[in-house]
Amino acid sequence: MFKFLFNNKEEGDIVMSNTRLSKTQKIKNLFERGATVTWKQLRTVYDLKSPAAMVGKLRNQGLMIYENRSKKTGVSYRVGRPSTAILVAGMNKVFGKQVGYSA
């Protein structure tokens, strides 16, 4: 009856927690939802001292984050899918120019 008081967990019980997400995880979740985020939002809403450093950190984790600059809105970031040309250029840089092979 009062299992919730003693935190007795049984198999199949649903456990709800109030764990806090890190700033990195909050920003990552925001980008994964497809939102376009401005530098100012990252600075004020998410209390980041260096939004560019956070974007760099997420890029190193594998997110393809594009930066858009405009006079009206300043710098904004969005997650996108890399073009084939970018992928080919990266593969050529890492593996060298691959020579086509014909049978």
N, C-alpha and C positions, 0 to 999 in steps of 0.2 A: 504494500500500500504506500509506503513512504520511501520507495527505492531512490527517488531523486535526492533525498536528503543525504543518503550515505554513498551515493555515486556507485552503487553496485551495478555493473554492466553485465548483461547476459548476451549470448550470441543472438544477433538479429535486432538488438536494441538500437534505436536511432539516437545518436549522440550529437547534440547541438553544442557548438562552442562559440565563444565570442573572441576568437583570436584576432589580433590586429594584423593587418597586412602591412608589409614594408612599403616605403614610398616607391621603390623599384617595382614591386608587384602591382601596386595601384596604377602606375603609369603604363606598365605592360598590359594590364587588363584593359585600360582605356584605349590603347592603340589596337589591341586585338578585336575590340568591338567595332573598329573601323572609323573611329572619330578622328577628325582633324583638330589638332591642338595647337594653339598659339604659344609662342615663347612666354608671353605675358601671363597666360593661364597657368603654365607650369611654374612660373615664378611666384605668383600670388596665391592661387587656389591650392596648389600642392606644396607650397613653401619650399621650393628648391632654390638653393643659392646659385647653382649653375645648371640651368636646363640643358645646355649644350653637352655638358659632361654626362648627364643622365641619358641623353639620346645616344651619345657615343658608347656608353655602357650597354645599352639595349642593342645597338648595332653589333657589338662584339658578341652578344648572346645569340645573334642570328636573325634579328628582326630587320627587314629591309625598310628602313625609314628614310623617306624623302623629305628634303627641306625645300619649302617654297618661300620666296621672298617677294614682298610687294610693298609699295610705299604706303598703301592704305592700311593694311593689317599688320605689317611688320613681318616677322618670321613665323611661319607655321610649319608643322610637321604632320606627316601622314604615313601610314604603312601601305606599301604597295607590293606589287609582284614585279620582279626584275624582268626586263625584256630579254629576248633570246640573244641579242647582240651583247648585252652586258654579261650574260652567262658564258658566252663563247669567248669574250675577251678575258674574263677571269680564268677560264680553263686554259687558254693559250698562255697566260702569264704564269700559271702554276706548273703546267705540264709541258710547256713549249708547244710550238706549232705542230699540230698533228697532221701527218701526211695521209691523204686519202689512199685507199687500197683498192685495187681492182683485181678480180680473179682471172 
